[in-house]
Amino acid sequence: MTFLPRTAVEHLRLKRGSACLALALLVSAPAAAQSPKVGDPPEASNMRLVGFNDLQGRSAYQPTIHHQGNRWIAYIGHHGGTDDIPKPINPITGQAEFNGTSIIDVTDPAHPKYLRHLPGQEGTYEGGGGQMTRVCDGKDLPKGDANAVYLLRTFGGAAHEIWNVADPANPKLVVRLDGLKDTHKSWWECKTGIAYLVSGVSTWRVRRMTEVYDLSDPAKPVKIREFGLPGQEPGSAGKVPTELHGMISTGPEGNRVYFGYGTNKGGVLQIVDRNKLINGPKEPTPENLRAPVVGEMEMSPLNGAHTTYPLGKMTIPQFASDKFASQRDMVMIVDEGLINECQPGEARQMIWFVDATVEAKPMVVSSYSVPEESGKFCQRGGRFGSHSSNESMAPVFFRKLAFITWFNAGVRAIDIRDPYHPKEAGYFIPSITEATDKRCIKVDGKDQCKVAIQSNNVETDDRGYIYVVDRASTGLHILEVTGPARAIAGLPAN
């Protein structure tokens, strides 16, 4: 496999509280082994920076990009603050606020405009904030207010909230589902209102499981059932299976929900019949939990399943002339790296492509990982390994390019047109700034810290822009593909 070298990149000089101040074309030298410095240029191949926002120096998780009337709005969930800065200052209000949700107008991606910070739960790191966001138009929901736009977000780990963001600068709380202990990466079907909420319910034996809700009328949530792996349910005994991380539904048309359990160890891909999940028996007995499951794949104990992204039916180029099974049903699994600087306790986390044509017997057929030696990433500081993919199924990139965040290796554009042979088509590693937070390991019992980019989550929009947010509080980078990667997507040359 050939990997593209470091080529011309755009040099971004950043100042907190401002957007992009200067872009100058230059050629980047190969990455050095030491951690990056403030003032170093970004590293890129076939991707370029379009716009930037510092997100008020808040650690960021899930971006959701929503076409809202004649505007494009980014709703960005945040982790809690840090020990050093538990409540960053909101320059709009002048107040120190616990991290929650940033709302950004990205209609002009070169000049994103910060509209509102919606504070989240008190707390730092995973113990506060409001990491997750999903958005549905009221006119699409069966019983929604046609004039409303609904934001579904987590409130720390304690609750799920729905806000009316028809005026994104002035959100209004609609409802809160509270009494929970570890909410996380949920999914919401806008056409039906069915929501799969990652929650922690006290009677279950795991930190995270699924609550299925009917949110077709967001003001009147109706709980349908609880769901998880047998052995996690109330009253069960024995070894507890690995906890849920998230899921993606293909809706009533595809009639499948793809669940991912585990993050960096003991991953499980679970393929579920959506209709049976929603309309089948609800009591969480082992038999009822197994009833809607049509396929399941246990991964190696060394790897997890952070994101399970269904690619659907794809014609495999090398099978194109075959009279049988030339088209395969594919799923991409993304692990999450959790440990800084490749230290003991974790294997390399990467991405896997699963052929699920025979759903009862899914199998891994290929994988991809960023070559560590290409950037000496284990020495740069922070995490190195995959984390999350874009989840949009808009035609612009779907089944052509997938974008995967790789922490200190930035975001990678992967050519997935042949999922049996994925290959890198581009990358972008943002520059660190004065706002970028340190990441530490223990050496002889003492903290040894470095500052490195930690590209955390990524999403795309229908226009072909890529939105990457940083776990180490660097901000939001809005990108576009260039050169051969742009040709793969079928976008006009820029």
N, C-alpha and C positions, 0 to 999 in steps of 0.2 A: 504494500500500500504506500502511495506517495503522499507526503504531507507538504502543503504549500509553505514556502519560506516567509519570513517576515519581509514585507514589502512596504510600499509607500503608505504612510498613515497621516492622519490629520492631528496636528498638535493643538491640544486644548489648554489654554491658560484659564484657570478657574479661580473664582473668588466667591466665598460663601455669600449667599443671599442674592446672587445674580445669576443670570443665565450665561450662555456662552459669550465670552468677551473677545476672543480672538481665535481664528482658525488659520493655521499656516501649514502648507504641505511640506513634509520632510520625509526622509528615509530613516527608518528605525534600524538600529543595529541589533544583532541577536541578543536575546535576553541574558543578562548577567546572573550569576548565581545568587548575589546578594539581594535583599528585599528592595523593592522599588523606593524611590525618593520623590518627595513633592517636587514638581517641576519636570519630572520625566514625562516624555510623550506617551500616549497610548500605543499599544501594539495592535496591528490589524492586518488582515488579508481579506480582500473581497467584501469588506464591510466598512462603513464610514459613519462618523458621528454627524447627526443632523441637529440635535438640540439637547439641552441639559437643564435640570432643576435640582437644587441641592436638598429638596424635601425637608428643609429646616433642620438638617443634620440628624434625621431620625432613621434608625435601622428599619429596613423595608423588607416585606415578604411578598404578598400576592398583588400584582397589578391586574386590574380588569379594565379594558378599554371599551367604552360604550359610545355608539353613534346616537347622539341625543339631539333630535331635531336637526338643525344645520350645524351642530357642533360635535366635536369628539371630546369626550371627558374620560380622564383616567382616574380610577378609584384605587388607591394604593393602601393596602393594609400594612401595619407596622408591628414589629416586636416591641416589647417594653423598652424603656430607656436603659442606660448603662449605670454602673455604680458611680462613675464620675459625673454623668449628666442624666439623672433619673427623670428630669422634667425639662426638656429643651424649651427654649424661648420661642414662642410664636411671634414673628415680627409683625404680623397683621394686627394682633391684639395687644402685643407687648407683655403677654402673660406667659409664665412657665406652665406648660401643659403636659400631662402624661401622654405618651404616644398613643395614637388611635388610627385614624384614617385620613390620608391626604387626598384632596380633590383638586385635580389639575385640569385646566382647559388645554388640550393638545391639538386644537383645530389647526393651528399653525405649529407644526412640530419643531420648527426652528426656534420658536419663541413660546415655550410652554408658560402658562400663566397660573400661578398658585391661587386657588379660589377660597379654600377653607380647610382648616384642620379640625377634625371631629375627634375630641379626646376619647381615649379608651380606658380600660381598667387600670387602676393604680398598680404599679409594680414594675420590675425590671426584667429584661431579657424575656424568657418564655413565660414569666409570671405576670405579665401585664400586656398593655397594648390592645390591638385588634387586628390580628394577622390576616384574616381571610376576607375577601370581598367577592360577591357575585351581584349582577345587576339584571333586572328584567323591566321592560316597559309594561305599564299597566294595561295598555291596549292589547298586548299579547296574552296576558294572563286571562283565563276564562272568566274570573269574577273580579278582576282588578279594576281600579279607577282608571278610566281611559286617559285621564289627564296627568296621572302620576307616573313617576319613574321610581322603582323600588331598589334600594340597596340592601342586600342581605350581608351582614358582617358579623364577625365574632366580637365579643366583648371580653378581652382577655381569654381566660379559660372558663369563665363562669356563665356565659350566656351567648345566645344568638339574638341579634337584633335586626329589625327591618326598619329602614328609614325611607321617607319620601324625599327623593332628591330631584324632583321636577325642576326646582331652582337649586342647582348644585352648590351655590354659595350659601344657601339657607336651608339645610336639611331639617326635616321634621320627623321625630320618632313616631313610628306607627305601633310597634309591638315589641315586646321582649320575651324570649323564652329562656328562663333562668333556672337556677337550682342545679346547675351542671358543674363539672369539675375539670374538663379538659377538651374544650371545643377546638376544632381545627379545620381541615381542608374539605369543605362541603361542595355539593353540586346542586344546581337548581335548574330544572327544565322550565323555560319560560312559556312554552306553548301549552303545557299541562298544569304547571304550578307544583308538580311533585318535586320535593326537595329531599335530598339525602344528606342529613346533617351529621357530621362527625362530632360526637359528644362523649362525655364521661358521665354515665348514670351510676349512682352510688351502689345500686343492687348488683351490678355486673362485676365480674372478676378482673376486668381489664381497665386500663386508663381511658381507652378510646374504643367506641363501637359506633353503630349507625342507628340513628332515629330517622325513620321515614315519615315525612310530613306532607300533607296537602296544604300548600300555600297558594292555591289558586285565588283565594281572597286573602291577601297578606294581613288584613286587619283581624281575621278570624282563623288562626292556624288550627288545623285538625291533625292530631297525631294518628298515624296509620299503624305503625308497629316499631318494634326494636329488632335489630338484626346483628349477627356476628358469626364467628366461627363456633361450632359446637365445642363445648368446654369452657367458653367464656361466659355463658349465660348464668343467671342467678340459680343457685342451688346445685350447680355442677361440681364435680370433684376431679382430682387428678391434676396433671400438668396443664397449665393455662397456655393456649396457643398465642402466638405473637399478635400484638394489638394492631388495630386498623390505622392506616394513615390517610387514605382518601379513595375517591372513586370517580369515574366518569360514566355518564349514562348516554346511550344513543337514542333515548326517547322511545315513544311507542313505535316509530317506524323501524328502528333496529331491534327493539325489544331485548336489549342487553344492557346490563350494568357491569362494568369492569372494576372490581375492588382490588386495592393494593394493601397488603398487610406487611408490617415491618418497614424499617427505613434503611438500616445498614446491615441487618443480620436476619436470617431466617425468613426471607421474603416469601409471600404467597400471592399468586395471581388467582383471583376467583372470578369466574364468568357466571353471571346470574341471569335467569329469565326474569325480565322486568315485570311482566304481567303476573307471574306467579308470586313474585316478591310482594307486589302491591295488593293482589286480590286473594292470595292463598291464606292458609291458617296463620293466625297472628301470634299465638302463645309461643314464647321462645323456648320450645323444647328442642332437643337434638334433632328429632325427626322433622320438625317444622323449619328448623334452620337449614337442613340439608335439602328440603323439598324444591326450592327454586334454583338450586345450583346445577348447572349443566356442565361445568368444567372447572378444574382446579389444578394448579401446578405449584408444587413446592420448589422453591429455589434452593440453591446451596445455602448452608448455614452462614456462609461468609458474606452474603449479599442480601439486600432488602428490596422492597418494592414501594418506593415513594410515590411515583406517578405511573399509572397504567393507562396509556393513551391508545385508544383503538384507531387503527388506520383503515379498517374495513377491508374490502376485497380489492386486491391489487394483482395485476398481471405481472408475473415474474419474468423479466426479459429472457433469461436462459431457458424458460419453459414455454416460451411464446408459441412454438411450433407443436407442442404436445397436444394431443387430442383429448387428454384427460388431465384435470387438476393443474392447468396452466395458470389459473387464478387462485390466489391464496388469501385467506383471512388473517390479517396481520395485527399484532399488538406490540407497541413499544413500551418497555419497562425501563424506568429511570430509578437508579439507586440514589441514596443520599449519603455523602461523606460527612462524618461528624467530628473527626479527630484532627487536630491541627498538626501540620508538618509531617504527616505520614508516620506518626508515632505508633508504638505497639498497641494492639487491641482492636485493630480494624484492617480488613483487607481493602484493596483498591475498589472504589465504587464507580460504576460505569453504566452504560446503557446496553440493553438486550432486546433483540427482535425475536418475537415469538410467532410461530406459525400455529394459529388456532383454527385451522380449517376443519379439523376433526376436534370439536370443542371438548370432548371428553378426554382427549389426549394432546393437549397443547405441548409444543416443544420449542426450545430455543434453537434458532438456526444461524444466528450471527450476533456480533457484539461490536461495540466501538468504545475506545478509551483514548483520551488525549495522551500522546507520548510524553511522559514526565521529562525526559531528557531534552525535549524541544524548548523548554523554558526553565529547567532546574526548579520545577514547581514545588518539590518537597522541601526546598531550602528557602523559599520566598517568604514564608510566614502564612499563618491562617490555614484554612482547609484547602485541600486539593482533591478533587473528585467530583463526580456529577451530583446534581441536586434536583433540578426540575426542568420540565419542557414547557414550551408554549402549548396551549390547550385549544386554541381557536381552530375550528374546522372550516374556516373561510377558504374559498377556492384558491386564493392567491398563493398560498404555500402548502396546502393540504396534500399529502402524499408526494410532495416534491422536496421541500426542505423542512427539516425540524430544527428548532433552536433549543439548545441545552445549556443551562448555566453550569459552570464548572469552578465556582468559587474563585481561587486566585488565578485560574486560567481563563477567566472571563466567560463570554458566551461563545458557543461554537455552533456554526451552521453546518448541518449534516445533510448530505445528499442521500435521500431515502427512496429514490425512484426504484432502485433495486434493493429492497430490504434484506435480501440474502447477502448483499455486499455493500453495506453503508460506507460512505467515505466523507471525509471532511471537505467542505466547500469554502469555508471561510471562518474567521474568528474576529473578535474584538475584545481586547483587555483594556478597560478604562484606566486612566491615570488616577493615582491617589491624590487626595487634597489634604488641606489642614484639618478637615472634618473627619477623615477616615480614622476609624477606631483601631486600636492595637489588638493583636491576638497573641496569646502567650502559651508557652509550654513550660513544664518543670524541668530544670536542669540542676542536679545536685540539691534538690529541695527548694530551689529558688525560681521565681518567675523569670523567664527569658522571653521578651516580647518583641514582635516585629509588626510593622504596619503594612498591610497588603490589601488589595482589592478583594472583595468577597461577593462576586456576582451571585445573587441569591435566587431570584425568580425572574421569569421572562414571559411576555405575552406579545402577540402580534395583532394588528388590526387589518381590516379589509382593504386598506389602501396600500399595504405592504411595508408599514413601519414596524420596527421591533423595539420593544420597551423593556429595558433591563434595569432592575433595582438592586441595590447593594445592602448586604447584611451588616457591613461595617460602617454604615451611616454616610457613605459618599454621595448618594443621591440617585436620581433617575437619569439614565442615558437613553436617548431616542436615536435609533440607528436605521440605516437602510443597507441593503446588499448592493454590491457593485460587481462589475466584470462578469466572469463566468457564473458566479452564484446568482446574479440578477437574471442571466439568461436561463438558468434552470427554472426559475420561478415564472418565466415568460413575461417579465416586466420590461417596459421600454428602457433603452439605454439612458443613463443619466450623465 
